[in-house]
Amino acid sequence: MKKIFSAAFLAFIIFASLAFISGCATTPRVDWNTRIGNYTYDQAVIDLGPPDKWSPLSDGGKVAEWIHREHSATSVGIGTGFFTPGVGVGVGESVGSGYREHVLKLIFGPDGRLVSWSKTD
């Protein structure tokens, strides 16, 4: 019985490790500094969709924020149980890590061109 449990636990660890590694794929990062002065608000809306928040500035520019909530695929489950003819009992526990919020803030001048940017992770 101990060997079966050890083999099942090892299989779980390998599976969880592979799932975690495959979930860590990233897309190429945008170099926002190279876009300052030539990237427009209209291009941002085409690329990123409408902003989640935006505000006009007194000089005619605008501040726009795109908010992305990334749900974590990381979770751990532990369980135990036993079975006798006609009766089964199981106990389990699961822990998840929730989500992270990423905010991209782009500030555009009165001409609609990117003036500055910031990103929080």
Phi and psi in radians as a Rosetta constraint file:
Dihedral C 1 N 2 CA 2 C 2 CIRCULARHARMONIC -1.116 0.35
Dihedral N 2 CA 2 C 2 N 3 CIRCULARHARMONIC -0.654 0.35
Dihedral C 2 N 3 CA 3 C 3 CIRCULARHARMONIC -1.156 0.35
Dihedral N 3 CA 3 C 3 N 4 CIRCULARHARMONIC -0.690 0.35
Dihedral C 3 N 4 CA 4 C 4 CIRCULARHARMONIC -1.120 0.35
Dihedral N 4 CA 4 C 4 N 5 CIRCULARHARMONIC -0.777 0.35
Dihedral C 4 N 5 CA 5 C 5 CIRCULARHARMONIC -1.097 0.35
Dihedral N 5 CA 5 C 5 N 6 CIRCULARHARMONIC -0.753 0.35
Dihedral C 5 N 6 CA 6 C 6 CIRCULARHARMONIC -1.096 0.35
Dihedral N 6 CA 6 C 6 N 7 CIRCULARHARMONIC -0.747 0.35
Dihedral C 6 N 7 CA 7 C 7 CIRCULARHARMONIC -1.141 0.35
Dihedral N 7 CA 7 C 7 N 8 CIRCULARHARMONIC -0.732 0.35
Dihedral C 7 N 8 CA 8 C 8 CIRCULARHARMONIC -1.139 0.35
Dihedral N 8 CA 8 C 8 N 9 CIRCULARHARMONIC -0.716 0.35
Dihedral C 8 N 9 CA 9 C 9 CIRCULARHARMONIC -1.135 0.35
Dihedral N 9 CA 9 C 9 N 10 CIRCULARHARMONIC -0.749 0.35
Dihedral C 9 N 10 CA 10 C 10 CIRCULARHARMONIC -1.093 0.35
Dihedral N 10 CA 10 C 10 N 11 CIRCULARHARMONIC -0.737 0.35
Dihedral C 10 N 11 CA 11 C 11 CIRCULARHARMONIC -1.078 0.35
Dihedral N 11 CA 11 C 11 N 12 CIRCULARHARMONIC -0.710 0.35
Dihedral C 11 N 12 CA 12 C 12 CIRCULARHARMONIC -1.093 0.35
Dihedral N 12 CA 12 C 12 N 13 CIRCULARHARMONIC -0.774 0.35
Dihedral C 12 N 13 CA 13 C 13 CIRCULARHARMONIC -1.093 0.35
Dihedral N 13 CA 13 C 13 N 14 CIRCULARHARMONIC -0.760 0.35
Dihedral C 13 N 14 CA 14 C 14 CIRCULARHARMONIC -1.113 0.35
Dihedral N 14 CA 14 C 14 N 15 CIRCULARHARMONIC -0.811 0.35
Dihedral C 14 N 15 CA 15 C 15 CIRCULARHARMONIC -1.068 0.35
Dihedral N 15 CA 15 C 15 N 16 CIRCULARHARMONIC -0.791 0.35
Dihedral C 15 N 16 CA 16 C 16 CIRCULARHARMONIC -1.100 0.35
Dihedral N 16 CA 16 C 16 N 17 CIRCULARHARMONIC -0.694 0.35
Dihedral C 16 N 17 CA 17 C 17 CIRCULARHARMONIC -1.129 0.35
Dihedral N 17 CA 17 C 17 N 18 CIRCULARHARMONIC -0.774 0.35
Dihedral C 17 N 18 CA 18 C 18 CIRCULARHARMONIC -1.128 0.35
Dihedral N 18 CA 18 C 18 N 19 CIRCULARHARMONIC -0.708 0.35
Dihedral C 18 N 19 CA 19 C 19 CIRCULARHARMONIC -1.115 0.35
Dihedral N 19 CA 19 C 19 N 20 CIRCULARHARMONIC -0.703 0.35
Dihedral C 19 N 20 CA 20 C 20 CIRCULARHARMONIC -1.150 0.35
Dihedral N 20 CA 20 C 20 N 21 CIRCULARHARMONIC -0.785 0.35
Dihedral C 20 N 21 CA 21 C 21 CIRCULARHARMONIC -1.129 0.35
Dihedral N 21 CA 21 C 21 N 22 CIRCULARHARMONIC -0.750 0.35
Dihedral C 21 N 22 CA 22 C 22 CIRCULARHARMONIC -1.187 0.35
Dihedral N 22 CA 22 C 22 N 23 CIRCULARHARMONIC -0.455 0.35
Dihedral C 22 N 23 CA 23 C 23 CIRCULARHARMONIC -1.384 0.35
Dihedral N 23 CA 23 C 23 N 24 CIRCULARHARMONIC -0.090 0.35
Dihedral C 23 N 24 CA 24 C 24 CIRCULARHARMONIC -1.684 0.35
Dihedral N 24 CA 24 C 24 N 25 CIRCULARHARMONIC 0.245 0.35
Dihedral C 24 N 25 CA 25 C 25 CIRCULARHARMONIC -1.135 0.35
Dihedral N 25 CA 25 C 25 N 26 CIRCULARHARMONIC 2.457 0.35
Dihedral C 25 N 26 CA 26 C 26 CIRCULARHARMONIC -2.155 0.35
Dihedral N 26 CA 26 C 26 N 27 CIRCULARHARMONIC 2.737 0.35
Dihedral C 26 N 27 CA 27 C 27 CIRCULARHARMONIC -1.697 0.35
Dihedral N 27 CA 27 C 27 N 28 CIRCULARHARMONIC 2.757 0.35
Dihedral C 27 N 28 CA 28 C 28 CIRCULARHARMONIC -1.042 0.35
Dihedral N 28 CA 28 C 28 N 29 CIRCULARHARMONIC 2.431 0.35
Dihedral C 28 N 29 CA 29 C 29 CIRCULARHARMONIC -1.404 0.35
Dihedral N 29 CA 29 C 29 N 30 CIRCULARHARMONIC 2.531 0.35
Dihedral C 29 N 30 CA 30 C 30 CIRCULARHARMONIC -1.452 0.35
Dihedral N 30 CA 30 C 30 N 31 CIRCULARHARMONIC 2.345 0.35
Dihedral C 30 N 31 CA 31 C 31 CIRCULARHARMONIC -1.566 0.35
Dihedral N 31 CA 31 C 31 N 32 CIRCULARHARMONIC 1.582 0.35
Dihedral C 31 N 32 CA 32 C 32 CIRCULARHARMONIC -1.140 0.35
Dihedral N 32 CA 32 C 32 N 33 CIRCULARHARMONIC -0.490 0.35
Dihedral C 32 N 33 CA 33 C 33 CIRCULARHARMONIC -1.064 0.35
Dihedral N 33 CA 33 C 33 N 34 CIRCULARHARMONIC -0.591 0.35
Dihedral C 33 N 34 CA 34 C 34 CIRCULARHARMONIC -1.310 0.35
Dihedral N 34 CA 34 C 34 N 35 CIRCULARHARMONIC -0.247 0.35
Dihedral C 34 N 35 CA 35 C 35 CIRCULARHARMONIC -1.620 0.35
Dihedral N 35 CA 35 C 35 N 36 CIRCULARHARMONIC -0.200 0.35
Dihedral C 35 N 36 CA 36 C 36 CIRCULARHARMONIC -1.076 0.35
Dihedral N 36 CA 36 C 36 N 37 CIRCULARHARMONIC 2.270 0.35
Dihedral C 36 N 37 CA 37 C 37 CIRCULARHARMONIC 1.584 0.35
Dihedral N 37 CA 37 C 37 N 38 CIRCULARHARMONIC -0.292 0.35
Dihedral C 37 N 38 CA 38 C 38 CIRCULARHARMONIC -2.300 0.35
Dihedral N 38 CA 38 C 38 N 39 CIRCULARHARMONIC -0.111 0.35
Dihedral C 38 N 39 CA 39 C 39 CIRCULARHARMONIC -1.663 0.35
Dihedral N 39 CA 39 C 39 N 40 CIRCULARHARMONIC 2.258 0.35
Dihedral C 39 N 40 CA 40 C 40 CIRCULARHARMONIC -1.794 0.35
Dihedral N 40 CA 40 C 40 N 41 CIRCULARHARMONIC 2.852 0.35
Dihedral C 40 N 41 CA 41 C 41 CIRCULARHARMONIC -1.038 0.35
Dihedral N 41 CA 41 C 41 N 42 CIRCULARHARMONIC -0.726 0.35
Dihedral C 41 N 42 CA 42 C 42 CIRCULARHARMONIC -1.069 0.35
Dihedral N 42 CA 42 C 42 N 43 CIRCULARHARMONIC -0.713 0.35
Dihedral C 42 N 43 CA 43 C 43 CIRCULARHARMONIC -1.112 0.35
Dihedral N 43 CA 43 C 43 N 44 CIRCULARHARMONIC -0.684 0.35
Dihedral C 43 N 44 CA 44 C 44 CIRCULARHARMONIC -1.087 0.35
Dihedral N 44 CA 44 C 44 N 45 CIRCULARHARMONIC -0.744 0.35
Dihedral C 44 N 45 CA 45 C 45 CIRCULARHARMONIC -1.136 0.35
Dihedral N 45 CA 45 C 45 N 46 CIRCULARHARMONIC -0.682 0.35
Dihedral C 45 N 46 CA 46 C 46 CIRCULARHARMONIC -1.130 0.35
Dihedral N 46 CA 46 C 46 N 47 CIRCULARHARMONIC -0.774 0.35
Dihedral C 46 N 47 CA 47 C 47 CIRCULARHARMONIC -1.317 0.35
Dihedral N 47 CA 47 C 47 N 48 CIRCULARHARMONIC -0.723 0.35
Dihedral C 47 N 48 CA 48 C 48 CIRCULARHARMONIC -1.903 0.35
Dihedral N 48 CA 48 C 48 N 49 CIRCULARHARMONIC -0.177 0.35
Dihedral C 48 N 49 CA 49 C 49 CIRCULARHARMONIC 1.506 0.35
Dihedral N 49 CA 49 C 49 N 50 CIRCULARHARMONIC 3.071 0.35
Dihedral C 49 N 50 CA 50 C 50 CIRCULARHARMONIC -1.076 0.35
Dihedral N 50 CA 50 C 50 N 51 CIRCULARHARMONIC 2.497 0.35
Dihedral C 50 N 51 CA 51 C 51 CIRCULARHARMONIC -1.176 0.35
Dihedral N 51 CA 51 C 51 N 52 CIRCULARHARMONIC 2.677 0.35
Dihedral C 51 N 52 CA 52 C 52 CIRCULARHARMONIC -1.277 0.35
Dihedral N 52 CA 52 C 52 N 53 CIRCULARHARMONIC -0.567 0.35
Dihedral C 52 N 53 CA 53 C 53 CIRCULARHARMONIC -2.488 0.35
Dihedral N 53 CA 53 C 53 N 54 CIRCULARHARMONIC 2.574 0.35
Dihedral C 53 N 54 CA 54 C 54 CIRCULARHARMONIC -2.710 0.35
Dihedral N 54 CA 54 C 54 N 55 CIRCULARHARMONIC 2.696 0.35
Dihedral C 54 N 55 CA 55 C 55 CIRCULARHARMONIC -2.489 0.35
Dihedral N 55 CA 55 C 55 N 56 CIRCULARHARMONIC 2.456 0.35
Dihedral C 55 N 56 CA 56 C 56 CIRCULARHARMONIC -1.332 0.35
Dihedral N 56 CA 56 C 56 N 57 CIRCULARHARMONIC 2.626 0.35
Dihedral C 56 N 57 CA 57 C 57 CIRCULARHARMONIC -1.822 0.35
Dihedral N 57 CA 57 C 57 N 58 CIRCULARHARMONIC 2.761 0.35
Dihedral C 57 N 58 CA 58 C 58 CIRCULARHARMONIC -1.128 0.35
Dihedral N 58 CA 58 C 58 N 59 CIRCULARHARMONIC -0.426 0.35
Dihedral C 58 N 59 CA 59 C 59 CIRCULARHARMONIC -1.511 0.35
Dihedral N 59 CA 59 C 59 N 60 CIRCULARHARMONIC 0.048 0.35
Dihedral C 59 N 60 CA 60 C 60 CIRCULARHARMONIC 1.736 0.35
Dihedral N 60 CA 60 C 60 N 61 CIRCULARHARMONIC -0.108 0.35
Dihedral C 60 N 61 CA 61 C 61 CIRCULARHARMONIC -1.437 0.35
Dihedral N 61 CA 61 C 61 N 62 CIRCULARHARMONIC -2.967 0.35
Dihedral C 61 N 62 CA 62 C 62 CIRCULARHARMONIC -2.653 0.35
Dihedral N 62 CA 62 C 62 N 63 CIRCULARHARMONIC 2.672 0.35
Dihedral C 62 N 63 CA 63 C 63 CIRCULARHARMONIC -1.896 0.35
Dihedral N 63 CA 63 C 63 N 64 CIRCULARHARMONIC 2.249 0.35
Dihedral C 63 N 64 CA 64 C 64 CIRCULARHARMONIC -2.247 0.35
Dihedral N 64 CA 64 C 64 N 65 CIRCULARHARMONIC 2.457 0.35
Dihedral C 64 N 65 CA 65 C 65 CIRCULARHARMONIC -2.201 0.35
Dihedral N 65 CA 65 C 65 N 66 CIRCULARHARMONIC 2.336 0.35
Dihedral C 65 N 66 CA 66 C 66 CIRCULARHARMONIC -1.946 0.35
Dihedral N 66 CA 66 C 66 N 67 CIRCULARHARMONIC 2.171 0.35
Dihedral C 66 N 67 CA 67 C 67 CIRCULARHARMONIC -1.952 0.35
Dihedral N 67 CA 67 C 67 N 68 CIRCULARHARMONIC 2.222 0.35
Dihedral C 67 N 68 CA 68 C 68 CIRCULARHARMONIC -2.141 0.35
Dihedral N 68 CA 68 C 68 N 69 CIRCULARHARMONIC 2.134 0.35
Dihedral C 68 N 69 CA 69 C 69 CIRCULARHARMONIC -1.773 0.35
Dihedral N 69 CA 69 C 69 N 70 CIRCULARHARMONIC 2.104 0.35
Dihedral C 69 N 70 CA 70 C 70 CIRCULARHARMONIC -1.811 0.35
Dihedral N 70 CA 70 C 70 N 71 CIRCULARHARMONIC 1.985 0.35
Dihedral C 70 N 71 CA 71 C 71 CIRCULARHARMONIC -1.372 0.35
Dihedral N 71 CA 71 C 71 N 72 CIRCULARHARMONIC 2.315 0.35
Dihedral C 71 N 72 CA 72 C 72 CIRCULARHARMONIC -1.383 0.35
Dihedral N 72 CA 72 C 72 N 73 CIRCULARHARMONIC 2.367 0.35
Dihedral C 72 N 73 CA 73 C 73 CIRCULARHARMONIC -1.596 0.35
Dihedral N 73 CA 73 C 73 N 74 CIRCULARHARMONIC 0.039 0.35
Dihedral C 73 N 74 CA 74 C 74 CIRCULARHARMONIC -1.429 0.35
Dihedral N 74 CA 74 C 74 N 75 CIRCULARHARMONIC 2.160 0.35
Dihedral C 74 N 75 CA 75 C 75 CIRCULARHARMONIC -2.668 0.35
Dihedral N 75 CA 75 C 75 N 76 CIRCULARHARMONIC 2.724 0.35
Dihedral C 75 N 76 CA 76 C 76 CIRCULARHARMONIC -2.215 0.35
Dihedral N 76 CA 76 C 76 N 77 CIRCULARHARMONIC 2.318 0.35
Dihedral C 76 N 77 CA 77 C 77 CIRCULARHARMONIC -2.181 0.35
Dihedral N 77 CA 77 C 77 N 78 CIRCULARHARMONIC 2.361 0.35
Dihedral C 77 N 78 CA 78 C 78 CIRCULARHARMONIC -2.274 0.35
Dihedral N 78 CA 78 C 78 N 79 CIRCULARHARMONIC 2.359 0.35
Dihedral C 78 N 79 CA 79 C 79 CIRCULARHARMONIC -2.586 0.35
Dihedral N 79 CA 79 C 79 N 80 CIRCULARHARMONIC 2.791 0.35
Dihedral C 79 N 80 CA 80 C 80 CIRCULARHARMONIC -2.587 0.35
Dihedral N 80 CA 80 C 80 N 81 CIRCULARHARMONIC 2.811 0.35
Dihedral C 80 N 81 CA 81 C 81 CIRCULARHARMONIC -3.052 0.35
Dihedral N 81 CA 81 C 81 N 82 CIRCULARHARMONIC 3.008 0.35
Dihedral C 81 N 82 CA 82 C 82 CIRCULARHARMONIC -2.590 0.35
Dihedral N 82 CA 82 C 82 N 83 CIRCULARHARMONIC 2.785 0.35
Dihedral C 82 N 83 CA 83 C 83 CIRCULARHARMONIC -2.432 0.35
Dihedral N 83 CA 83 C 83 N 84 CIRCULARHARMONIC 2.299 0.35
Dihedral C 83 N 84 CA 84 C 84 CIRCULARHARMONIC -2.203 0.35
Dihedral N 84 CA 84 C 84 N 85 CIRCULARHARMONIC 2.784 0.35
Dihedral C 84 N 85 CA 85 C 85 CIRCULARHARMONIC -0.898 0.35
Dihedral N 85 CA 85 C 85 N 86 CIRCULARHARMONIC 2.048 0.35
Dihedral C 85 N 86 CA 86 C 86 CIRCULARHARMONIC 1.573 0.35
Dihedral N 86 CA 86 C 86 N 87 CIRCULARHARMONIC -0.193 0.35
Dihedral C 86 N 87 CA 87 C 87 CIRCULARHARMONIC -2.378 0.35
Dihedral N 87 CA 87 C 87 N 88 CIRCULARHARMONIC 2.341 0.35
Dihedral C 87 N 88 CA 88 C 88 CIRCULARHARMONIC -2.353 0.35
Dihedral N 88 CA 88 C 88 N 89 CIRCULARHARMONIC 2.424 0.35
Dihedral C 88 N 89 CA 89 C 89 CIRCULARHARMONIC -2.344 0.35
Dihedral N 89 CA 89 C 89 N 90 CIRCULARHARMONIC 2.383 0.35
Dihedral C 89 N 90 CA 90 C 90 CIRCULARHARMONIC -2.456 0.35
Dihedral N 90 CA 90 C 90 N 91 CIRCULARHARMONIC 2.587 0.35
Dihedral C 90 N 91 CA 91 C 91 CIRCULARHARMONIC -2.322 0.35
Dihedral N 91 CA 91 C 91 N 92 CIRCULARHARMONIC 2.376 0.35
Dihedral C 91 N 92 CA 92 C 92 CIRCULARHARMONIC -2.498 0.35
Dihedral N 92 CA 92 C 92 N 93 CIRCULARHARMONIC 2.809 0.35
Dihedral C 92 N 93 CA 93 C 93 CIRCULARHARMONIC -2.505 0.35
Dihedral N 93 CA 93 C 93 N 94 CIRCULARHARMONIC 2.411 0.35
Dihedral C 93 N 94 CA 94 C 94 CIRCULARHARMONIC -2.317 0.35
Dihedral N 94 CA 94 C 94 N 95 CIRCULARHARMONIC 2.448 0.35
Dihedral C 94 N 95 CA 95 C 95 CIRCULARHARMONIC -2.257 0.35
Dihedral N 95 CA 95 C 95 N 96 CIRCULARHARMONIC 2.210 0.35
Dihedral C 95 N 96 CA 96 C 96 CIRCULARHARMONIC -2.072 0.35
Dihedral N 96 CA 96 C 96 N 97 CIRCULARHARMONIC 2.833 0.35
Dihedral C 96 N 97 CA 97 C 97 CIRCULARHARMONIC -1.836 0.35
Dihedral N 97 CA 97 C 97 N 98 CIRCULARHARMONIC 0.173 0.35
Dihedral C 97 N 98 CA 98 C 98 CIRCULARHARMONIC 1.316 0.35
Dihedral N 98 CA 98 C 98 N 99 CIRCULARHARMONIC -2.359 0.35
Dihedral C 98 N 99 CA 99 C 99 CIRCULARHARMONIC -2.478 0.35
Dihedral N 99 CA 99 C 99 N 100 CIRCULARHARMONIC 2.841 0.35
Dihedral C 99 N 100 CA 100 C 100 CIRCULARHARMONIC -2.019 0.35
Dihedral N 100 CA 100 C 100 N 101 CIRCULARHARMONIC 2.604 0.35
Dihedral C 100 N 101 CA 101 C 101 CIRCULARHARMONIC -1.966 0.35
Dihedral N 101 CA 101 C 101 N 102 CIRCULARHARMONIC 2.239 0.35
Dihedral C 101 N 102 CA 102 C 102 CIRCULARHARMONIC -1.972 0.35
Dihedral N 102 CA 102 C 102 N 103 CIRCULARHARMONIC 2.286 0.35
Dihedral C 102 N 103 CA 103 C 103 CIRCULARHARMONIC -2.126 0.35
Dihedral N 103 CA 103 C 103 N 104 CIRCULARHARMONIC 2.154 0.35
Dihedral C 103 N 104 CA 104 C 104 CIRCULARHARMONIC -1.834 0.35
Dihedral N 104 CA 104 C 104 N 105 CIRCULARHARMONIC 2.048 0.35
Dihedral C 104 N 105 CA 105 C 105 CIRCULARHARMONIC -1.930 0.35
Dihedral N 105 CA 105 C 105 N 106 CIRCULARHARMONIC 2.128 0.35
Dihedral C 105 N 106 CA 106 C 106 CIRCULARHARMONIC -2.044 0.35
Dihedral N 106 CA 106 C 106 N 107 CIRCULARHARMONIC 2.316 0.35
Dihedral C 106 N 107 CA 107 C 107 CIRCULARHARMONIC -1.957 0.35
Dihedral N 107 CA 107 C 107 N 108 CIRCULARHARMONIC 2.182 0.35
Dihedral C 107 N 108 CA 108 C 108 CIRCULARHARMONIC -1.954 0.35
Dihedral N 108 CA 108 C 108 N 109 CIRCULARHARMONIC 2.482 0.35
Dihedral C 108 N 109 CA 109 C 109 CIRCULARHARMONIC -1.378 0.35
Dihedral N 109 CA 109 C 109 N 110 CIRCULARHARMONIC 3.133 0.35
Dihedral C 109 N 110 CA 110 C 110 CIRCULARHARMONIC -1.055 0.35
Dihedral N 110 CA 110 C 110 N 111 CIRCULARHARMONIC -0.447 0.35
Dihedral C 110 N 111 CA 111 C 111 CIRCULARHARMONIC -1.454 0.35
Dihedral N 111 CA 111 C 111 N 112 CIRCULARHARMONIC 0.020 0.35
Dihedral C 111 N 112 CA 112 C 112 CIRCULARHARMONIC 1.471 0.35
Dihedral N 112 CA 112 C 112 N 113 CIRCULARHARMONIC 0.090 0.35
Dihedral C 112 N 113 CA 113 C 113 CIRCULARHARMONIC -1.673 0.35
Dihedral N 113 CA 113 C 113 N 114 CIRCULARHARMONIC 2.600 0.35
Dihedral C 113 N 114 CA 114 C 114 CIRCULARHARMONIC -1.106 0.35
Dihedral N 114 CA 114 C 114 N 115 CIRCULARHARMONIC 2.232 0.35
Dihedral C 114 N 115 CA 115 C 115 CIRCULARHARMONIC -1.808 0.35
Dihedral N 115 CA 115 C 115 N 116 CIRCULARHARMONIC -0.759 0.35
Dihedral C 115 N 116 CA 116 C 116 CIRCULARHARMONIC -2.748 0.35
Dihedral N 116 CA 116 C 116 N 117 CIRCULARHARMONIC 2.954 0.35
Dihedral C 116 N 117 CA 117 C 117 CIRCULARHARMONIC -2.634 0.35
Dihedral N 117 CA 117 C 117 N 118 CIRCULARHARMONIC 2.815 0.35
Dihedral C 117 N 118 CA 118 C 118 CIRCULARHARMONIC -2.679 0.35
Dihedral N 118 CA 118 C 118 N 119 CIRCULARHARMONIC 2.727 0.35
Dihedral C 118 N 119 CA 119 C 119 CIRCULARHARMONIC -2.470 0.35
Dihedral N 119 CA 119 C 119 N 120 CIRCULARHARMONIC 2.342 0.35
Dihedral C 119 N 120 CA 120 C 120 CIRCULARHARMONIC -2.020 0.35
Dihedral N 120 CA 120 C 120 N 121 CIRCULARHARMONIC 2.469 0.35
